[in-house]
Amino acid sequence: MEDREPAALARLRAADEALREQRGDRHRADALAAMIANLVDIYGNW
């Protein structure tokens, strides 16, 4: 992300979508989704 690689943002968004659909371990999925959302907020506007 820090290197401004466009594919990195796309991969994070795909991971976020997959986590939202994950049913098994909601607590971990929610924590990872929050972290990803934070990174997208920080680096998503380049």
N, C-alpha and C positions, 0 to 999 in steps of 0.2 A: 504494500500500500504506500509506504513512504517513498518508493521509487516512482510512483505515479504510473504504474503499469495498469492499463485499462482492463486487462484480463483479470487482474486481482480483484477489482471491484465486482466484476461479473461473477466470479467464483464465490465471493462473499454473499452476494445476493442470492445465488443458487443455494448456498448452504443455509441461509436464513429461511428460504422457502421450504427446504427439506425439514428443517427443525420445527417449523410451524405445523407440519403434517405428522410429526413424530408423536406417537401415542404412549410409548412405554415409560420413559423416565421424564415426566413433565418438568420436574424441578431443574434438572440439568439442561434440558432443552431450552427452557425459559432463560436460564442464566446465559447460555451460549448465544441465544437470540438477542438478548440485551447487549452483550458485548459486541456482536456483529452490528447491531443497529447503531451503536456508538461509533464504531469505526466508519461505517457508511456516512454518518453525519459529519464526521471530521474530514474524511477524504473524498466523499462523494461529490463534492462541488468543484472538482478540478477539471 
